[in-house]
Every structure is written in structure tokens, then in C-alpha cells.
Amino acid sequence: MDDAVAVAPGPGRPVQPEGQVPLLEAVGIVKRYGDFTANDNINLQIWPTEVHALLGENGAGKSTLVKMIYGLLQPTAGEFKWQGEPIVLTGPASARARGIGMVFQHFSLFEQLTVAENVALGLDTAPLAGIDERVAEVSRAYGLPLDPKREVWRLSVGERQRIEIVRCLLQNPKLLILDEPTSVLTPQEVEQLFRTLRVLRTEGRAILYISHKLDEVRALCDTATILRGGKVVGTCDPRAESSQSIARMMVGTDIGEVRSDGSKKLGAPRLVVRDLSLMPDDPHGIRLEGISFEVPAGEVLGLAGVAGNGQDELFAALSGEVRSDRADMITIDGRAAGRLTITDRRRIGVAFVPEERLGHATAPRFKLSDNTLISGHVAGSMVRGGFIDRGQMVAFVDHITKSYDVRKGKPDPEAASLSGGNLQKYVVGREILREPKLLIISQPTWGVDAGAAAAIRQAIIDLASRGAAVLVMSQDLDELYEICDRLVVICAGRLSAPRVTRHADRGEIGMLMAGVGIKGKEDAHAARA
């Protein structure tokens, strides 16, 4: 497909008074790393009260551009203008002083500190006295509920995101940059976030919105600028486009549909969970009560639920991060596994993709090859006589890179150097290419573009078709309906009876997510539907 022709924004864009200048303007911005050009002659205008989407596939140059807008990087060429005047942003503090705030896709929070303490650490000049009260006041005013005194390690991903937004709002930004803000939010949380963003817009603020969820972009944004290969290939009114046409501009071609070969045959149960009850270490956590289900070979079972209803606790129990009271509460391929360690579970053919890819799925400052080794994927084949064969590890990283289109600047970079979407592709590829017998995966397409999401979903279906059992935990109902054979819903640590996906009513699933119909153990069974 030829590069998309830029078109004038349609009626969704706010009408700008005559003579008004953009709040922020990028003029001919170029960013090079040696011979690699990450941004190539970028021109962009963001106006007051505008919600402006910045779109593109993973590696298109979005993160590089917004890091320059926030002062984390300096352009090689070109300039930025703020309210018509040229500016040089020497760092994040310089950007915040101008009125630019940013919520990153990967949160910068200290887990052992409280919500208020984390907010205080991110404030440049605001007084620290009364920080608890100010956090509570802002969170209430913008519909972002938070307990200022609660430690971050006890919070869900959605709650952690609220901390970052509240921290930005306490600095009264004129431009708020949001990087993949709804990646792991439930539909209810997304709607609440959108209400918050619309309030911010009515207050005169502008929002630069980065997302791969094109239906949300079309519902929220006034204008969309689309990058591909570091260049602007289109500017449009997203409300006048379809999700398919926007995706086509992003990737340069049509995106294939996720398909099953239609020959699915289910085998014996590979994962059986029976009457799993666990008390959380966190007094604010969720107690699992009588969780029972099974996943046979060849099936993709989806687990839906509002964030913070026991998904994290269940993942920890299934992965071995938290041991069950009895070994037979969790059975893997006929073996009682509830007391096995993570390593032992990997050795019998289980693979895990946790929700948090940076810090949980990977060690941020370790190279990809080291992350591959410590996750145990090639144990035995890479250790000979006590020595590690780094060449084999790097070769496996290269195999993941090619198979899952992981875009990286070096052959074996640190995990933290990858964009969120590319790191997600690496983690998913690392697990699936093991050919596990059982895959437990949480938020499989968090932060990846439409093309990569389709590829990951297809890889999950294909893995099941080769005889693996797959449990997918996702807050994206569309995703679960697309790839799962059956659905269960978790609410307040209890599990619903399974529904065959093609017969599952979305309204009923929504009610179950709200806790209507999940009464306790009598309904938390998993008889095959």
C-alpha cells in the first residue's frame, strides 16, 4: 500500500479561534541513533482542548517522539514550539515547568512506598505537607479512587495507573501525554478514564493519546496522526474512519483475521484446579474461595473479570509464586503440583506470561539472553559442564525476534530498552516457542499494535491446536470472545460456571463480572459445558 495521504481533520476537531497558535508544535523533528533514523521530519500540531491520537505499529517512532516532547531525549534536528515560541526541553523538569505531563506505559513507582509517598516523589516544587489530603481530593474530583496510605505493591495495574495520572494532575498540566492508558483496564475503568479525560478537556487542557485500541481512539479523539517507519503517513479525523482503514494506514497493509483450522480435538485435562482456597498475604488482597476448573489439551479457556478480583492471586497460585495448602488442589498432567516451585512447574512443561512484563516477566536491566536463561526456557541445553553457552541464548533471542517481529536496536539489548509492545512480543514469543504443554498467560496483547495482537492471538490458537492447554486471563472481552473456546468469570475471588464462548451472552458476562450470579462454591464449578 502507498503511504496514506494526509487529510484535513474533520468536524470532530475543536474549532480554533482565528489567530490562535497550537499549544505544542513539532517542526521537522528528526532523531537519529547512529545510522538509524527513529523520527524522520516529524511535523505535528496539538491544539488547546484537543484530544490528539498518536498512532503507529510497534517501532514506528511514537515513543521516541513523546520522549522528546517530555524532555527525555533531544532531537537531532528540527524544533519544538510552545504556544508559538521555540523551546528547548532540557529534561522532564523543564517539560513539567512548561505544563507538559506524561503517564508512561511502564510505571515509575516504588512498590514498598505508599500512594501518597510515590506521588510526593514525583512533584518538583509542590509542598509535601498535606499530600495525603491533596491526593484524596484530586482522586475524588476526577473519579480516580485511591487510598493515599496504601502501599503500591498491594495495588492492581489499574490502580497504579491512577497514581501516575493523579501525580500529573497535581502539577496542573496544560498538555497531558498518555501512553497506552487502557491496555489493562476493564471496560468500566476505560469509561471512567474517558469521563476524566473529557473533564480535563473542558478545563482547557490538551491530551496526546497513544493507543493501539482503535475503537477507543475513534470514540475519544478529535485528530489522529499516524506514524510508520518514523515518518508521518497520515493525519485524519478518526471518527470519519473505520478501525480497519486506520489500521491499514498504521501497518501499510490489511490485517489478517485470527482463524482456527476447525479441527480442534480436546484431550485429557492438562490443568485441573479443585477447591483452591487461599488467604492473601495482603490484608487488602482477595481471598480465593473454592476455585475449581479444568483445561483439557487443545482448549483455550478465557478468564474474564474486573481488575482486582483475584486474577493476580490466582496467577500466583498457578505459577507457584504462592503455594497451595494441599498439593492436589492443582494438578498438571495428572501430577499433584500445588506445592511445586515455579522452576519445577516449568520443568514439567508449564509456561507463564504474567501481566507485568517489566519487572515480573523480565529483569529490566538484564539482556534478553540473560532473561531467557533465568526464566528457565532452555535449561539443560545451554548449560554444559557448569558453563553457559551464550551463543545459544543469543541465537534463541534471534529466533524469538524473527518469529514475533521484535524490533530492537541491538542484537541482545536490555529488556528495559525495548518499547512496551516489543517487550510484550518478546515475552510471549519466549514462552510459546518453548512448545509448553500448558500456557498460563495474562493480558497477552497489552500494548501491542493491531497486527502484532492478531499474530499473538493466532499463536495462542495454534499452540492449543498442537495439543497444549491454554488459560488466558484478559480484561479485553473482545479478545476473549475471539480466541477462547469457553469463558469463566472471576469476581471477589470466586469463579463462575463456564460458558461456551460462542453461546455466551455479553450482558450475562457483564453481570457476572459485577458479581451477579456468582454465589459461591455451588456455582464455582467447572463441569464441561
C-alpha positions as CSV (number, residue, x, y, z in Angstrom):
1,M,0.0,0.0,0.0
2,D,1.2,3.5,-0.8
3,D,1.7,6.0,2.0
4,A,-1.5,7.4,3.2
5,V,-2.2,10.9,2.1
6,A,-2.7,13.4,4.9
7,V,-6.3,14.7,5.1
8,A,-7.7,17.6,6.9
9,P,-9.2,16.8,10.3
10,G,-13.0,16.5,10.1
11,P,-15.7,18.1,12.2
12,G,-14.6,16.2,15.4
13,R,-11.7,18.6,15.9
14,P,-12.3,21.6,18.1
15,V,-12.7,24.8,16.1
16,Q,-9.7,27.0,16.8
17,P,-10.3,30.8,17.1
18,E,-8.7,32.8,14.3
19,G,-5.2,33.8,15.1
20,Q,-4.7,31.2,17.8
21,V,-1.5,29.2,17.7
22,P,-1.0,25.5,18.6
23,L,-0.3,24.7,22.2
24,L,2.6,22.5,21.0
25,E,4.1,22.2,17.6
26,A,6.8,19.9,16.3
27,V,8.6,21.3,13.2
28,G,10.8,19.0,11.1
29,I,11.8,16.8,14.1
30,V,14.5,14.3,13.4
31,K,16.0,11.8,15.8
32,R,18.9,9.6,14.8
33,Y,20.8,6.9,16.6
34,G,24.0,6.4,14.5
35,D,22.7,5.3,11.1
36,F,19.2,4.6,12.4
37,T,16.6,7.3,12.0
38,A,13.9,6.8,14.6
39,N,12.0,10.0,13.7
40,D,12.2,11.5,10.2
41,N,11.0,15.1,9.6
42,I,8.0,14.9,12.0
43,N,5.5,17.8,11.9
44,L,2.8,17.8,14.5
45,Q,0.3,20.3,15.9
46,I,-1.6,19.9,19.2
47,W,-4.2,22.5,20.0
48,P,-5.8,23.5,23.3
49,T,-8.8,21.4,24.3
50,E,-7.8,18.8,21.7
51,V,-7.6,15.0,22.2
52,H,-4.9,14.1,19.7
53,A,-4.1,10.4,19.0
54,L,-0.6,9.4,18.0
55,L,-0.8,6.0,16.3
56,G,1.5,3.6,14.7
57,E,2.7,0.0,14.9
58,N,5.3,-1.1,17.5
59,G,8.6,0.5,16.4
60,A,7.0,3.3,14.4
61,G,8.7,6.0,16.4
62,K,5.9,7.1,18.8
63,S,7.9,6.5,22.0
64,T,10.9,8.4,20.7
65,L,8.8,11.4,19.7
66,V,7.0,11.7,23.0
67,K,10.2,11.2,24.9
68,M,11.5,14.3,23.1
69,I,8.3,16.2,23.9
70,Y,8.8,15.3,27.5
71,G,12.5,16.3,27.5
72,L,13.9,12.8,28.0
73,L,15.6,12.9,24.6
74,Q,16.9,15.8,22.4
75,P,16.1,16.0,18.7
76,T,18.9,15.6,16.2
77,A,17.3,18.3,14.0
78,G,14.1,20.4,14.0
79,E,12.5,22.3,16.8
80,F,9.5,22.4,19.2
81,K,7.3,25.4,19.7
82,W,5.2,26.0,22.8
83,Q,2.4,28.4,22.3
84,G,4.2,29.7,19.2
85,E,7.6,30.2,20.8
86,P,10.6,28.0,20.1
87,I,11.6,26.0,23.2
88,V,14.4,23.6,24.2
89,L,13.3,21.0,26.7
90,T,16.4,20.0,28.6
91,G,14.7,17.4,30.7
92,P,11.4,16.2,32.3
93,A,11.5,19.0,34.9
94,S,11.8,21.6,32.1
95,A,8.8,20.0,30.3
96,R,6.7,19.9,33.5
97,A,7.6,23.6,34.2
98,R,6.1,24.4,30.8
99,G,2.9,22.4,31.6
100,I,3.7,19.1,30.0
101,G,2.8,16.0,32.0
102,M,3.2,12.3,31.0
103,V,1.9,9.0,32.2
104,F,4.2,6.3,30.9
105,Q,3.2,2.8,29.8
106,H,5.6,1.4,32.3
107,F,5.0,3.0,35.7
108,S,7.8,4.5,37.7
109,L,6.7,3.6,41.2
110,F,8.4,2.4,44.3
111,E,6.4,-0.7,45.4
112,Q,7.2,-0.5,49.1
113,L,6.1,3.1,49.4
114,T,2.5,4.3,49.8
115,V,0.4,6.0,47.1
116,A,1.0,9.4,48.7
117,E,4.7,8.9,49.1
118,N,5.1,7.9,45.4
119,V,3.1,11.0,44.4
120,A,5.3,13.2,46.6
121,L,8.5,11.9,45.0
122,G,7.2,12.9,41.5
123,L,6.4,16.5,42.5
124,D,9.0,19.2,41.6
125,T,8.0,22.2,43.7
126,A,4.7,21.4,45.4
127,P,4.7,21.4,49.2
128,L,4.7,17.9,50.8
129,A,2.6,18.9,53.8
130,G,-0.9,17.6,53.4
131,I,-0.1,15.4,50.5
132,D,-2.5,12.6,51.6
133,E,-5.4,15.1,51.6
134,R,-4.5,16.5,48.2
135,V,-4.1,13.1,46.6
136,A,-7.5,12.1,48.0
137,E,-9.1,15.4,46.9
138,V,-7.8,15.1,43.3
139,S,-8.7,11.4,43.0
140,R,-12.2,12.2,44.1
141,A,-12.6,15.2,41.9
142,Y,-11.5,13.3,38.7
143,G,-13.1,9.9,39.5
144,L,-9.8,8.1,40.1
145,P,-10.3,6.4,43.5
146,L,-7.2,5.8,45.5
147,D,-6.3,5.2,49.1
148,P,-3.3,7.5,49.8
149,K,-2.0,5.3,52.7
150,R,-1.9,2.0,50.8
151,E,1.4,0.5,49.6
152,V,1.9,0.3,45.9
153,W,2.8,-3.4,45.9
154,R,-0.7,-4.2,47.0
155,L,-2.4,-2.4,44.1
156,S,-3.7,-3.7,40.7
157,V,-2.2,-2.3,37.5
158,G,-5.3,-0.1,37.0
159,E,-4.8,1.4,40.5
160,R,-1.1,2.0,39.8
161,Q,-2.0,3.9,36.6
162,R,-4.3,6.2,38.7
163,I,-1.3,7.1,40.8
164,E,0.6,8.3,37.8
165,I,-2.4,10.3,36.5
166,V,-3.1,11.9,39.9
167,R,0.6,12.8,40.2
168,C,0.4,14.6,36.8
169,L,-2.8,16.4,37.7
170,L,-1.3,17.7,40.9
171,Q,1.2,19.6,38.7
172,N,-1.7,21.3,36.7
173,P,-0.5,20.3,33.2
174,K,-1.7,22.1,30.0
175,L,-0.7,19.0,27.9
176,L,-1.1,15.5,29.3
177,I,0.6,12.7,27.4
178,L,-0.9,9.2,27.9
179,D,0.9,6.1,26.6
180,E,-1.4,3.1,26.2
181,P,-3.6,4.2,29.2
182,T,-6.2,1.5,28.7
183,S,-4.1,-1.5,28.0
184,V,-5.1,-3.4,31.1
185,L,-8.2,-1.6,32.2
186,T,-11.7,-3.1,32.3
187,P,-14.5,-1.6,30.2
188,Q,-15.8,0.1,33.3
189,E,-12.4,1.5,34.1
190,V,-12.0,2.7,30.5
191,E,-15.3,4.5,30.6
192,Q,-14.3,6.2,33.9
193,L,-10.9,7.2,32.4
194,F,-12.7,8.7,29.3
195,R,-15.0,10.7,31.6
196,T,-11.9,12.0,33.4
197,L,-10.2,13.0,30.1
198,R,-13.4,14.8,28.9
199,V,-13.4,16.8,32.1
200,L,-9.8,17.7,31.6
201,R,-10.6,18.8,28.0
202,T,-13.4,21.1,29.2
203,E,-10.9,22.6,31.6
204,G,-8.9,23.7,28.6
205,R,-6.2,21.0,28.6
206,A,-4.9,19.1,25.6
207,I,-4.3,15.4,25.6
208,L,-1.8,13.5,23.4
209,Y,-3.2,9.9,23.4
210,I,-1.1,6.9,22.3
211,S,-3.1,3.7,21.9
212,H,-3.5,0.6,19.7
213,K,-7.2,0.3,20.6
214,L,-8.6,1.9,17.5
215,D,-12.3,1.7,18.6
216,E,-11.4,3.7,21.7
217,V,-9.4,6.2,19.6
218,R,-12.5,6.7,17.3
219,A,-14.7,7.2,20.3
220,L,-12.4,9.7,22.2
221,C,-10.1,11.5,19.9
222,D,-10.6,14.6,17.7
223,T,-7.5,14.1,15.5
224,A,-5.1,11.3,14.7
225,T,-1.5,11.5,13.4
226,I,-0.2,8.2,12.1
227,L,3.5,7.2,12.0
228,R,5.0,4.4,10.1
229,G,8.8,3.8,9.9
230,G,9.5,7.0,11.8
231,K,7.5,9.2,9.3
232,V,4.1,10.8,9.4
233,V,2.0,8.9,6.8
234,G,-1.4,10.4,7.6
235,T,-3.4,12.9,9.7
236,C,-7.1,12.3,9.9
237,D,-10.3,12.6,11.9
238,P,-10.6,9.1,13.4
239,R,-14.4,9.5,13.7
240,A,-14.6,9.7,9.9
241,E,-12.5,6.5,9.5
242,S,-13.1,2.8,10.3
243,S,-10.8,0.9,12.6
244,Q,-9.8,-1.1,9.6
245,S,-8.8,1.9,7.5
246,I,-6.8,3.4,10.4
247,A,-5.0,0.0,10.9
248,R,-4.2,-0.2,7.2
249,M,-2.5,3.2,7.4
250,M,-0.6,2.1,10.5
251,V,0.9,-1.1,9.1
252,G,0.7,-0.4,5.4
253,T,-1.4,-3.5,4.6
254,D,-4.6,-5.3,5.5
255,I,-4.5,-7.2,8.8
256,G,-5.5,-10.9,8.5
257,E,-8.2,-12.4,10.6
258,V,-7.5,-14.8,13.5
259,R,-8.6,-18.2,12.5
260,S,-8.8,-21.7,13.8
261,D,-8.2,-24.6,11.4
262,G,-11.6,-26.0,12.5
263,S,-10.1,-29.4,13.5
264,K,-9.9,-28.9,17.3
265,K,-9.9,-32.1,19.3
266,L,-9.8,-32.0,23.0
267,G,-7.7,-34.4,25.0
268,A,-7.4,-35.2,28.7
269,P,-7.3,-32.4,31.2
270,R,-3.8,-30.9,31.5
271,L,-4.7,-28.4,34.2
272,V,-7.2,-29.3,37.0
273,V,-7.9,-27.0,39.9
274,R,-10.1,-28.3,42.7
275,D,-11.4,-26.3,45.6
276,L,-8.5,-23.9,45.6
277,S,-8.9,-21.5,48.6
278,L,-6.1,-19.2,49.6
279,M,-5.8,-16.3,52.0
280,P,-3.8,-13.4,50.6
281,D,-0.7,-12.0,52.3
282,D,-2.0,-8.5,51.7
283,P,-4.9,-7.7,54.1
284,H,-6.4,-5.7,51.2
285,G,-6.0,-8.6,48.8
286,I,-8.5,-11.0,47.5
287,R,-9.2,-14.4,49.1
288,L,-9.7,-17.2,46.6
289,E,-12.7,-19.3,47.6
290,G,-13.3,-22.7,46.3
291,I,-11.8,-22.1,42.8
292,S,-12.4,-25.2,40.6
293,F,-12.0,-25.5,36.8
294,E,-10.1,-27.6,34.3
295,V,-8.4,-27.0,30.9
296,P,-8.1,-30.0,28.6
297,A,-5.4,-30.4,26.0
298,G,-6.4,-28.5,22.9
299,E,-8.6,-25.9,24.6
300,V,-8.2,-22.1,25.2
301,L,-10.1,-21.2,28.4
302,G,-10.7,-17.5,29.0
303,L,-10.9,-15.9,32.4
304,A,-12.7,-12.5,32.5
305,G,-13.1,-10.1,35.4
306,V,-12.8,-6.6,36.6
307,A,-9.3,-5.9,37.8
308,G,-8.5,-6.7,41.4
309,N,-11.0,-9.6,41.8
310,G,-8.4,-12.3,42.4
311,Q,-6.7,-12.6,39.0
312,D,-3.3,-11.8,40.5
313,E,-3.8,-14.2,43.4
314,L,-4.9,-17.0,41.0
315,F,-1.9,-16.4,38.7
316,A,0.4,-16.5,41.7
317,A,-1.1,-19.8,42.8
318,L,-0.9,-21.4,39.4
319,S,2.6,-20.3,38.7
320,G,3.9,-21.4,42.1
321,E,4.8,-18.0,43.4
322,V,2.3,-18.8,46.2
323,R,2.0,-22.5,47.2
324,S,-1.3,-24.1,47.8
325,D,-2.3,-25.6,51.1
326,R,-2.5,-29.1,49.5
327,A,-0.6,-30.4,46.6
328,D,-3.8,-31.9,45.0
329,M,-5.5,-28.5,44.7
330,I,-3.6,-28.0,41.4
331,T,-2.9,-31.0,39.1
332,I,-0.8,-30.7,36.0
333,D,-0.9,-33.6,33.5
334,G,-2.1,-35.9,36.3
335,R,0.6,-34.8,38.8
336,A,-0.2,-33.0,42.0
337,A,1.5,-29.7,41.6
338,G,0.1,-27.3,44.2
339,R,3.3,-27.4,46.3
340,L,5.8,-27.3,43.4
341,T,8.1,-24.4,42.8
342,I,7.9,-22.2,39.7
343,T,11.0,-24.0,38.4
344,D,9.5,-27.4,39.0
345,R,6.3,-26.4,37.2
346,R,8.4,-25.2,34.2
347,R,10.2,-28.5,34.1
348,I,7.0,-30.4,33.7
349,G,6.0,-28.3,30.7
350,V,4.3,-25.2,32.0
351,A,4.9,-21.7,30.7
352,F,3.8,-18.4,32.2
353,V,3.3,-14.8,30.9
354,P,2.4,-12.5,33.8
355,E,0.6,-9.2,33.4
356,E,3.5,-7.0,34.3
357,R,6.2,-7.6,31.6
358,L,8.8,-5.3,33.0
359,G,9.9,-6.5,36.5
360,H,7.8,-9.6,36.7
361,A,8.3,-11.3,33.3
362,T,11.7,-9.8,32.7
363,A,14.5,-8.2,34.8
364,P,14.7,-4.7,33.3
365,R,18.5,-4.3,33.3
366,F,19.3,-7.8,32.2
367,K,19.9,-8.5,28.5
368,L,17.3,-10.5,26.7
369,S,19.5,-13.6,26.6
370,D,20.0,-13.4,30.3
371,N,16.3,-13.1,30.8
372,T,15.8,-16.1,28.6
373,L,18.2,-18.1,30.8
374,I,16.8,-17.2,34.2
375,S,13.3,-17.9,33.1
376,G,14.4,-21.5,32.6
377,H,13.4,-21.9,29.0
378,V,16.4,-23.7,27.7
379,A,17.8,-25.2,30.9
380,G,20.0,-28.1,30.2
381,S,20.6,-27.3,26.6
382,M,22.6,-24.2,27.4
383,V,24.5,-25.4,30.5
384,R,27.4,-27.7,29.8
385,G,29.8,-28.7,32.5
386,G,28.7,-25.7,34.5
387,F,29.3,-23.2,31.7
388,I,26.7,-21.2,29.9
389,D,26.7,-21.2,26.1
390,R,25.8,-17.5,25.5
391,G,25.8,-18.1,21.7
392,Q,22.9,-20.5,22.0
393,M,21.0,-18.0,24.2
394,V,21.6,-15.1,21.7
395,A,20.5,-17.5,18.9
396,F,17.3,-18.2,20.7
397,V,16.7,-14.5,21.2
398,D,17.2,-14.0,17.5
399,H,14.7,-16.8,16.8
400,I,12.1,-15.0,19.0
401,T,12.9,-11.7,17.3
402,K,12.3,-13.1,13.8
403,S,9.3,-15.2,14.7
404,Y,7.5,-12.4,16.6
405,D,8.9,-9.3,14.8
406,V,10.5,-7.9,17.9
407,R,12.1,-4.6,16.9
408,K,15.3,-3.7,18.8
409,G,18.3,-1.6,18.3
410,K,20.9,-4.2,19.3
411,P,21.1,-7.9,18.8
412,D,20.9,-8.5,22.6
413,P,19.6,-5.4,24.4
414,E,18.5,-4.9,27.9
415,A,14.8,-5.6,28.4
416,A,14.1,-2.1,29.6
417,S,15.4,-0.6,26.3
418,L,12.5,-2.2,24.3
419,S,9.2,-0.4,23.7
420,G,6.3,-1.9,25.7
421,G,4.8,-3.6,22.7
422,N,8.1,-5.1,21.5
423,L,8.9,-6.4,25.0
424,Q,5.4,-8.0,25.1
425,K,6.1,-9.7,21.8
426,Y,9.5,-11.0,23.2
427,V,7.9,-12.4,26.4
428,V,5.1,-14.1,24.6
429,G,7.4,-15.5,22.0
430,R,9.8,-16.7,24.6
431,E,7.1,-18.7,26.3
432,I,5.2,-20.1,23.2
433,L,8.4,-21.1,21.4
434,R,9.1,-23.5,24.2
435,E,6.1,-25.5,23.0
436,P,4.7,-25.8,26.5
437,K,2.1,-28.4,27.4
438,L,0.3,-25.7,29.5
439,L,0.4,-22.0,29.0
440,I,-1.0,-19.5,31.5
441,I,-1.0,-16.1,30.1
442,S,-2.3,-12.8,31.5
443,Q,-3.1,-9.8,29.2
444,P,-1.5,-11.3,26.1
445,T,-1.8,-8.3,23.8
446,W,-1.2,-5.5,26.3
447,G,0.3,-2.5,24.4
448,V,0.9,-4.2,21.0
449,D,-0.4,-2.9,17.7
450,A,-3.2,-4.4,15.8
451,G,-1.0,-6.6,13.6
452,A,1.0,-7.9,16.5
453,A,-2.1,-8.6,18.5
454,A,-3.6,-10.7,15.7
455,A,-0.3,-12.6,15.4
456,I,-0.2,-13.3,19.2
457,R,-3.8,-14.4,19.3
458,Q,-3.2,-16.7,16.3
459,A,-0.1,-18.1,18.0
460,I,-2.2,-19.0,21.1
461,I,-4.8,-20.7,19.0
462,D,-2.2,-22.6,17.0
463,L,-0.4,-23.7,20.3
464,A,-3.7,-25.2,21.5
465,S,-4.3,-26.9,18.2
466,R,-1.0,-28.7,18.7
467,G,-2.3,-30.2,22.0
468,A,-1.4,-27.6,24.6
469,A,-3.9,-26.3,27.2
470,V,-4.1,-22.5,27.4
471,L,-5.6,-20.3,30.2
472,V,-5.9,-16.7,29.1
473,M,-6.6,-14.0,31.7
474,S,-7.7,-10.8,29.9
475,Q,-9.7,-7.7,30.6
476,D,-10.4,-7.4,26.9
477,L,-13.7,-9.1,26.3
478,D,-13.3,-8.8,22.5
479,E,-10.1,-10.7,22.8
480,L,-11.6,-13.5,24.9
481,Y,-14.5,-13.9,22.5
482,E,-12.1,-14.1,19.6
483,I,-9.8,-16.8,20.8
484,C,-11.4,-18.8,23.6
485,D,-13.5,-22.0,23.5
486,R,-15.0,-21.4,26.9
487,L,-15.2,-18.5,29.4
488,V,-15.3,-18.2,33.1
489,V,-15.6,-15.1,35.2
490,I,-13.8,-14.3,38.4
491,C,-15.4,-11.9,41.0
492,A,-14.3,-11.3,44.6
493,G,-12.2,-14.5,44.5
494,R,-15.0,-16.7,43.3
495,L,-15.4,-18.3,39.9
496,S,-18.5,-18.7,37.7
497,A,-19.5,-21.8,35.9
498,P,-18.0,-22.0,32.4
499,R,-19.9,-20.8,29.4
500,V,-19.2,-21.9,25.8
501,T,-17.9,-18.7,24.2
502,R,-20.0,-18.8,21.1
503,H,-23.1,-19.1,23.2
504,A,-22.1,-16.7,26.0
505,D,-24.2,-13.6,26.2
506,R,-22.2,-10.4,26.7
507,G,-24.8,-8.9,29.0
508,E,-24.7,-12.0,31.2
509,I,-20.9,-12.0,31.3
510,G,-21.0,-8.3,32.3
511,M,-23.4,-9.2,35.1
512,L,-21.1,-12.0,36.3
513,M,-18.2,-9.5,36.3
514,A,-20.3,-7.3,38.6
515,G,-20.8,-10.3,40.9
516,V,-24.4,-11.0,40.0
517,G,-24.8,-14.8,39.7
518,I,-21.6,-15.9,41.4
519,K,-22.9,-17.2,44.7
520,G,-20.1,-19.4,46.0
521,K,-18.9,-22.9,45.7
522,E,-22.1,-24.3,44.3
523,D,-21.7,-22.1,41.2
524,A,-17.9,-22.2,41.2
525,H,-17.6,-25.5,39.4
526,A,-16.2,-26.3,36.1
527,A,-18.2,-29.2,34.7
528,R,-17.5,-29.3,31.0
529,A,-20.2,-27.3,29.2
